[in-house]
Amino acid sequence: MTQDAPAEDDQAPLVEPIRLIGGINFTTWADLKWSRGNLHVALLQAKFVEWQASAPVSLDAVLREDRLGIDLVARAPKGIPKHDWALDVGDALHNLRSAFDAVAWGMAHFNDTEPTRPKSVYFPICINEKQWKRALNDWVGEINPEFQERLRILQPFTYMQTRGVSFLSMLHELDIQDKHRDILTVSADIHEINLGGSFEYEDHDNQAVPRIEMFSDVRFSDGVVLGTIHAGAPIRTIGHMILRPAMKVQLTYRDTVFDVMPILEQFVTESRRCLDILLSGLGGRDEPEEAEWSPMGVGLPPV
């Protein structure tokens, strides 16, 4: 009696991905580091809100000695705790970045394996094939092939266009930058200024049109002149003008300025997504196509 040949549409048995579960078969350190980074971001947001409510800043309009214009002078009577905020940003970045190194360490030691060169174990961030081959030689080539593929698929060289900005690269470089210097700047955002009722021309028949010049190379601090209203002719003030600017806390990366909270929130979201892929893979064949890896680049702010 001959055995029936297998149907052509028969599939090989589905191999379940290795799921790394903290406290069960894997270290909990990666999840703890991510949670601590997320906590620093939440605390920083609370600090921003509290400071803005308790220590309002303003711009004071001061008539210039030549009476040809008005200087916009920053007033921050309680100061701006920029260095304290910068430390919180650095702590958030460091913990989010460290979560990836914790995963790498756990993969290298999975099932009580001892890596050949433990001091070389780190989470690689490779922008080209050459760097990836070096990582394979350092330690990645020793681990389970499934883990190797999870590491490879997250590497910037697999999906980023030339000169693109990847989440992992930016997180890594900002973490290094924070170790050497304060990475935050504070600025005032003035969308519009209502000049009505603030001054009048000494010569009422004057036809000059005032213009506003804001200085982009100064940092907001008490007493700093942030800009000037050029009247074009002698003026006198007829009322005390005080402006309430919207404050921005920003950081600079590769000559591009980012608002701090939106970029930190993106780091938290994207790092969690990447960590989940490292711990659980992309899912089985029965899952929808939406489960495929779709990398999130860092959105550049509008010009």
ZAMIKOL-995278 format. One record per residue (C-alpha): x, y, z. Coordinates in pm, 1 decimal. Layout:
residues N
NODE        u        v        w
NODE        X        Y        Z
...
//
This chain:
residues 303
NODE        u        v        w
NODE      0.0      0.0      0.0
NODE    155.5    324.1   -112.6
NODE    151.5    633.8    103.7
NODE    -27.9    935.5    -39.3
NODE    201.8   1220.8   -138.6
NODE    156.0   1537.2     71.5
NODE    -69.5   1801.4    -76.1
NODE    114.3   2080.1   -253.7
NODE    -36.7   2346.4    -29.2
NODE     81.8   2174.3    286.8
NODE    303.6   2402.4    491.0
NODE    589.6   2318.6    719.4
NODE    500.0   2329.1   1089.2
NODE    492.9   2678.9   1225.3
NODE    793.7   2744.9   1446.5
NODE    696.3   2969.3   1732.7
NODE    936.7   3258.1   1792.4
NODE   1143.0   3257.3   2106.6
NODE    970.8   3493.3   2346.9
NODE   1198.5   3656.5   2599.5
NODE   1001.1   3724.8   2915.8
NODE   1159.5   3921.9   3198.0
NODE   1175.2   3724.0   3518.9
NODE   1087.9   3396.3   3343.8
NODE   1356.4   3318.8   3088.4
NODE   1518.9   3659.1   3051.8
NODE   1654.6   3951.6   3250.7
NODE   1410.5   4217.2   3373.3
NODE   1675.3   4490.7   3340.3
NODE   1570.0   4608.5   2993.1
NODE   1208.9   4666.3   3099.2
NODE   1321.4   4833.1   3422.1
NODE   1552.8   5069.9   3231.7
NODE   1277.2   5158.8   2984.0
NODE   1030.5   5220.2   3267.3
NODE   1278.9   5447.6   3443.6
NODE   1336.6   5644.5   3121.4
NODE    960.4   5680.5   3076.5
NODE    932.6   5802.0   3437.1
NODE   1197.3   6071.2   3380.5
NODE   1003.7   6198.1   3077.9
NODE    679.5   6216.2   3276.8
NODE    852.3   6394.6   3566.5
NODE   1008.6   6644.2   3326.9
NODE    669.1   6724.9   3178.0
NODE    531.7   6783.1   3528.6
NODE    825.4   7013.7   3608.5
NODE    757.8   7219.5   3294.9
NODE    391.4   7262.0   3385.6
NODE    467.0   7350.8   3748.5
NODE    734.4   7603.7   3655.0
NODE    517.7   7777.4   3396.1
NODE    235.7   7805.5   3651.0
NODE    448.7   7929.7   3941.4
NODE    713.1   8144.3   3771.8
NODE    562.8   8321.3   3470.5
NODE    804.1   8492.9   3238.6
NODE    736.7   8803.4   3036.2
NODE    881.2   9054.3   2793.9
NODE    901.3   9412.0   2910.0
NODE    885.1   9689.4   2649.7
NODE   1155.9   9945.9   2734.3
NODE   1187.3  10275.2   2544.2
NODE   1537.9  10316.5   2401.6
NODE   1742.8  10621.2   2496.9
NODE   1734.9  10753.7   2140.3
NODE   1351.8  10719.8   2145.8
NODE   1367.1  10553.9   1804.2
NODE   1250.7  10217.3   1924.4
NODE   1152.5   9981.6   2205.7
NODE   1368.3   9697.6   2336.8
NODE   1193.8   9372.7   2432.5
NODE   1359.3   9272.9   2760.6
NODE   1315.4   8926.4   2908.7
NODE   1186.3   8909.9   3263.7
NODE   1227.6   8583.4   3455.8
NODE   1234.0   8690.1   3822.6
NODE   1271.7   8337.2   3959.3
NODE   1515.6   8223.0   3693.7
NODE   1485.1   7926.9   3459.3
NODE   1595.0   7584.7   3597.1
NODE   1743.2   7484.9   3262.3
NODE   2030.8   7283.7   3407.0
NODE   1795.6   7083.0   3627.8
NODE   1578.7   7005.5   3323.9
NODE   1886.2   6911.1   3121.2
NODE   1984.1   6656.5   3385.8
NODE   1637.5   6500.7   3364.9
NODE   1661.6   6484.4   2985.9
NODE   2001.5   6317.1   3013.4
NODE   1867.6   6063.8   3263.9
NODE   1576.9   5981.6   3032.4
NODE   1803.6   5938.1   2729.3
NODE   2054.1   5727.6   2921.5
NODE   1793.9   5486.9   3058.4
NODE   1622.5   5440.2   2722.6
NODE   1957.6   5375.7   2554.5
NODE   2068.6   5140.0   2833.2
NODE   1756.5   4927.5   2786.5
NODE   1894.7   4814.0   2449.1
NODE   2232.1   4721.0   2597.6
NODE   2044.8   4519.5   2861.6
NODE   1870.5   4321.6   2586.5
NODE   2203.5   4259.5   2413.5
NODE   2356.2   4134.0   2738.7
NODE   2058.5   3906.7   2797.9
NODE   2075.1   3761.5   2447.4
NODE   2447.5   3694.4   2482.1
NODE   2381.4   3504.2   2806.9
NODE   2053.0   3335.3   2706.0
NODE   2018.3   2979.4   2842.8
NODE   2328.7   3029.6   3059.7
NODE   2553.7   3085.4   2757.8
NODE   2887.7   3253.1   2824.3
NODE   2998.9   3489.5   2543.5
NODE   3355.5   3453.3   2422.5
NODE   3427.0   3826.2   2472.9
NODE   3181.9   3959.9   2733.8
NODE   3340.5   4306.1   2732.0
NODE   3245.7   4337.3   2364.3
NODE   2874.5   4279.2   2427.0
NODE   2673.2   4593.7   2350.2
NODE   2372.3   4686.5   2142.7
NODE   2514.1   4776.0   1800.7
NODE   2378.6   5066.7   1599.8
NODE   2508.9   5016.7   1246.7
NODE   2466.2   5264.4    964.1
NODE   2632.4   5038.1    706.0
NODE   2708.5   4671.3    633.7
NODE   3071.4   4710.2    741.3
NODE   2970.4   4808.6   1092.8
NODE   2721.8   4520.3   1107.7
NODE   2988.9   4268.6   1006.8
NODE   3210.2   4406.3   1281.7
NODE   2928.9   4356.0   1533.9
NODE   2883.1   3998.8   1410.6
NODE   3251.0   3936.6   1464.7
NODE   3251.2   4100.1   1809.2
NODE   2970.8   3893.5   1961.8
NODE   2645.0   3894.0   1763.0
NODE   2754.8   3600.5   1546.1
NODE   2764.4   3376.6   1855.7
NODE   2400.1   3412.2   1957.9
NODE   2086.1   3234.3   1836.8
NODE   2024.1   3312.7   1465.8
NODE   1673.5   3428.5   1553.0
NODE   1818.4   3689.3   1789.2
NODE   2069.5   3791.5   1524.0
NODE   1787.6   3861.3   1281.2
NODE   1598.5   4069.6   1537.0
NODE   1908.5   4280.3   1593.3
NODE   1975.6   4314.4   1221.2
NODE   1624.6   4427.1   1124.9
NODE   1645.2   4722.9   1363.7
NODE   1975.5   4850.9   1228.4
NODE   1957.1   5189.8   1052.6
NODE   2143.3   5058.8    745.2
NODE   1855.1   4820.4    667.0
NODE   1593.4   5090.4    618.7
NODE   1727.3   5447.5    644.2
NODE   1792.9   5648.8    332.2
NODE   2123.5   5829.0    288.5
NODE   2157.1   6116.9    535.4
NODE   1832.6   6011.0    703.2
NODE   1784.3   6034.5   1078.2
NODE   1707.2   5710.2   1258.6
NODE   1559.4   5690.9   1605.0
NODE   1835.9   5465.5   1740.7
NODE   2119.0   5675.8   1599.2
NODE   1972.1   5995.2   1740.3
NODE   1909.8   5839.6   2082.2
NODE   2264.7   5705.5   2094.0
NODE   2432.1   6030.3   1984.9
NODE   2226.5   6248.2   2219.8
NODE   2314.0   6015.8   2508.2
NODE   2684.0   6065.0   2428.0
NODE   2635.2   6440.6   2382.2
NODE   2469.1   6467.5   2722.9
NODE   2774.5   6317.0   2893.7
NODE   2989.1   6610.2   2785.9
NODE   2769.7   6919.5   2806.9
NODE   2430.5   7072.5   2874.0
NODE   2218.6   6993.9   2569.7
NODE   1918.5   7219.7   2630.3
NODE   1836.3   7572.3   2521.6
NODE   1540.6   7784.4   2630.3
NODE   1377.2   8033.4   2397.6
NODE   1065.3   8248.2   2380.0
NODE    820.7   8202.1   2094.8
NODE    640.5   8525.3   2004.0
NODE    380.0   8470.8   1735.5
NODE    246.4   8823.8   1726.0
NODE    285.4   9150.8   1912.6
NODE      2.2   9397.0   1952.6
NODE    154.9   9743.1   1936.7
NODE   -173.5   9927.0   1975.9
NODE   -176.0  10173.4   2265.5
NODE    188.2  10116.6   2354.6
NODE    351.3  10423.2   2196.4
NODE    288.2  10717.8   1971.0
NODE    505.0  10923.8   1737.8
NODE    620.5  11260.5   1867.0
NODE    534.0  11399.1   1524.6
NODE    174.9  11292.6   1469.8
NODE    210.1  11348.6   1096.2
NODE    494.5  11097.0   1075.0
NODE    436.2  10819.0    818.2
NODE    697.9  10572.1    944.0
NODE    604.7  10201.9    967.1
NODE    743.1  10018.4   1272.1
NODE    921.2   9686.5   1225.6
NODE   1016.7   9414.7   1471.7
NODE   1365.1   9259.4   1483.9
NODE   1404.7   8945.0   1697.6
NODE   1755.0   8821.9   1783.7
NODE   1794.3   8451.0   1712.0
NODE   2138.3   8412.7   1871.7
NODE   2044.8   8502.3   2231.1
NODE   1924.0   8272.5   2508.4
NODE   1628.4   8361.0   2726.3
NODE   1736.2   8483.6   3069.8
NODE   1635.4   8766.9   3299.2
NODE   1734.1   9108.0   3161.9
NODE   1838.8   8989.9   2815.2
NODE   1723.2   9197.7   2515.9
NODE   1549.8   8950.9   2282.7
NODE   1449.6   9196.3   2013.5
NODE   1374.1   9553.5   1920.2
NODE   1074.5   9734.2   1777.4
NODE   1221.5   9989.9   1537.4
NODE    979.8  10280.6   1514.0
NODE   1161.3  10468.1   1237.0
NODE   1112.3  10805.8   1409.1
NODE   1111.8  10944.8   1764.5
NODE    833.2  10805.6   1982.7
NODE    702.8  10827.2   2338.0
NODE    533.1  10552.9   2533.2
NODE    172.0  10598.7   2637.2
NODE    129.3  10277.1   2830.2
NODE    334.1   9999.9   2985.7
NODE    345.5   9705.2   2747.1
NODE    412.0   9358.9   2893.1
NODE    406.3   9051.6   2669.3
NODE    356.3   8690.7   2777.6
NODE    560.1   8476.4   2538.5
NODE    515.6   8104.0   2491.4
NODE    830.8   7937.1   2620.7
NODE   1011.0   7662.1   2432.0
NODE   1259.2   7415.2   2575.5
NODE   1466.4   7270.4   2293.2
NODE   1768.2   7061.2   2208.4
NODE   1990.8   7067.0   1903.1
NODE   2089.0   6758.5   1705.3
NODE   2297.1   6786.0   1387.9
NODE   2222.4   7158.0   1360.3
NODE   1847.7   7094.0   1379.9
NODE   1645.1   7224.4   1674.2
NODE   1377.7   7002.7   1831.2
NODE   1120.3   7081.7   2096.7
NODE   1213.0   6861.2   2392.0
NODE    884.8   6702.2   2501.6
NODE    759.8   6584.5   2158.7
NODE   1095.2   6424.5   2073.5
NODE   1123.1   6257.3   2416.1
NODE    771.2   6119.8   2384.3
NODE    863.3   5981.6   2043.0
NODE   1173.6   5819.8   2192.8
NODE    961.4   5650.9   2461.9
NODE    710.1   5516.8   2208.3
NODE    965.5   5399.4   1954.5
NODE   1201.9   5245.8   2208.4
NODE    916.3   5039.2   2350.9
NODE    821.8   4920.4   2002.2
NODE   1181.1   4823.8   1920.9
NODE   1228.0   4646.7   2254.7
NODE    911.2   4444.6   2196.9
NODE   1046.7   4329.4   1860.5
NODE   1376.5   4230.2   2021.3
NODE   1198.3   4036.0   2295.6
NODE    920.1   3871.3   2093.9
NODE   1002.2   3895.7   1722.9
NODE    769.8   4014.0   1448.9
NODE    500.7   3751.4   1503.3
NODE    400.5   3427.4   1333.0
NODE    274.9   3358.2    984.0
NODE    -87.6   3372.0   1097.0
NODE    -59.3   3736.2   1195.0
NODE   -164.9   4013.9    952.7
NODE     81.0   4193.7    727.5
NODE     54.9   4499.1    952.9
NODE    274.2   4309.1   1198.5
NODE    571.7   4346.7    965.0
NODE    852.3   4579.1   1070.2
NODE    780.5   4935.8    972.4
NODE   1059.4   5159.4   1104.4
NODE    987.1   5499.6   1247.2
NODE   1230.0   5767.1   1142.2
NODE   1269.4   6086.6   1339.2
NODE   1045.3   6355.7   1200.0
NODE   1230.1   6679.5   1136.3
NODE   1055.1   6994.3   1259.0
NODE    904.6   7222.6    995.0
NODE   1128.5   7497.9    863.2
//
